[in-house]
Amino acid sequence: AVQLVESGGGSVQAGGSLRLSCAASGFRFCEVDWSWYRQAPAKERKFVSSITSHDNITRADSVKGRIAISRDNDKNAVYLQMSSLEPEDTAVYYCQLRRHNCAGLLIDDETWGQGIQVTVSS
């Protein structure tokens, strides 16, 4: 089974930076799309950024200019570099993996990470 493990969260002061990591295991030779979402307390889960297997990048308007998403296919990992963090960025961050093509097999499934807390204090 596909498994995602997130790391890199924690507490930071406003204006600081963090890099979130999400490492996948349980599959090989797949074309994948990655996304990051976040969910603040008592709020709905919202899209943050994504990167496709073709390296197309999308970012939410709320984080443009403050985040950078990147991918390491050899490590089956995705990263979210965040800077100029604000208290409004406080949330649980989730990575999402979507598989499309694994060794010639047409696969379309979705896996979520466990979520990792980011807390930004003023």
Solvent accessible surface area in square Angstrom, and as a share of the most:
residue,aa,sasa,rsa
1,A,133,1.03
2,V,27,0.16
3,Q,107,0.48
4,L,9,0.05
5,V,82,0.47
6,E,8,0.04
7,S,58,0.37
8,G,38,0.37
9,G,27,0.26
10,G,30,0.29
11,S,95,0.62
12,V,28,0.16
13,Q,137,0.61
14,A,50,0.38
15,G,54,0.52
16,G,21,0.20
17,S,59,0.38
18,L,34,0.17
19,R,129,0.47
20,L,0,0.00
21,S,22,0.14
22,C,0,0.00
23,A,49,0.38
24,A,10,0.08
25,S,60,0.39
26,G,54,0.52
27,F,22,0.09
28,R,173,0.63
29,F,142,0.59
30,C,25,0.15
31,E,87,0.39
32,V,12,0.07
33,D,32,0.17
34,W,3,0.01
35,S,13,0.08
36,W,0,0.00
37,Y,49,0.19
38,R,37,0.13
39,Q,58,0.26
40,A,32,0.25
41,P,107,0.67
42,A,115,0.89
43,K,121,0.51
44,E,104,0.46
45,R,92,0.34
46,K,117,0.50
47,F,67,0.28
48,V,1,0.01
49,S,0,0.00
50,S,18,0.12
51,I,10,0.05
52,T,38,0.22
53,S,36,0.23
54,H,145,0.65
55,D,93,0.48
56,N,93,0.47
57,I,92,0.47
58,T,75,0.44
59,R,85,0.31
60,A,22,0.17
61,D,120,0.62
62,S,73,0.47
63,V,2,0.01
64,K,108,0.46
65,G,68,0.65
66,R,41,0.15
67,I,11,0.06
68,A,57,0.44
69,I,10,0.05
70,S,54,0.35
71,R,44,0.16
72,D,41,0.21
73,N,97,0.50
74,D,143,0.74
75,K,134,0.57
76,N,44,0.23
77,A,6,0.05
78,V,0,0.00
79,Y,35,0.13
80,L,0,0.00
81,Q,74,0.33
82,M,2,0.01
83,S,43,0.27
84,S,60,0.39
85,L,3,0.01
86,E,74,0.33
87,P,59,0.37
88,E,130,0.58
89,D,3,0.01
90,T,34,0.20
91,A,2,0.01
92,V,42,0.24
93,Y,0,0.00
94,Y,34,0.13
95,C,0,0.00
96,Q,13,0.06
97,L,1,0.00
98,R,96,0.35
99,R,35,0.13
100,H,58,0.26
101,N,57,0.29
102,C,9,0.05
103,A,80,0.62
104,G,70,0.67
105,L,117,0.58
106,L,169,0.84
107,I,44,0.22
108,D,103,0.53
109,D,49,0.25
110,E,87,0.39
111,T,28,0.17
112,W,86,0.30
113,G,8,0.08
114,Q,109,0.49
115,G,14,0.13
116,I,30,0.15
117,Q,82,0.37
118,V,0,0.00
119,T,50,0.29
120,V,7,0.04
121,S,56,0.36
122,S,130,0.84
